[in-house]
Amino acid sequence: ARGRRPQARARRHSAMDRVGSTTAAPAEGGFEAGWVVAVAIMVACSATTVVGFVCQKKAVHGPARWAFGDMVFTPLWLVGFVLAVVVPAPCQVLAYSLAPMSLTSPLSG
């Protein structure tokens, strides 16, 4: 019996046991539903970012409504800013909490 490990001590260690994360690996034989939700959120965030950039680009050619120092703002530019910066930020935080960053980051706008 010398040199043998007792069965009670023998335990398989997965890569996730070493990392300590519970969201980085899917359940055995499938995937986690949070990953699907995170991917959907990131695709929606990417779309709003692109629409916001388009709004800002179109606003450059319109008449200026407000001026703040050397900066000139239009309502369309402000809508674009909200869509490109303000809306995606909390959505991305939510997506990063549901799935690993290696999955969600390539999908961000």
Sequence and secondary structure as in RCSB ss.txt:
>XXXX:A:sequence
ARGRRPQARARRHSAMDRVGSTTAAPAEGGFEAGWVVAVAIMVACSATTVVGFVCQKKAVHGPARWAFGDMVFTP
LWLVGFVLAVVVPAPCQVLAYSLAPMSLTSPLSG
>XXXX:A:secstr
 TT   TTT     HHHHH  SSSS  TTS  HHHHHHHHHHHHHHHHHHHHHHHHHHHHTS   EEETTEEE H
HHHHHHIIIIITHHHHHHHHHHHS HHHHGGG  
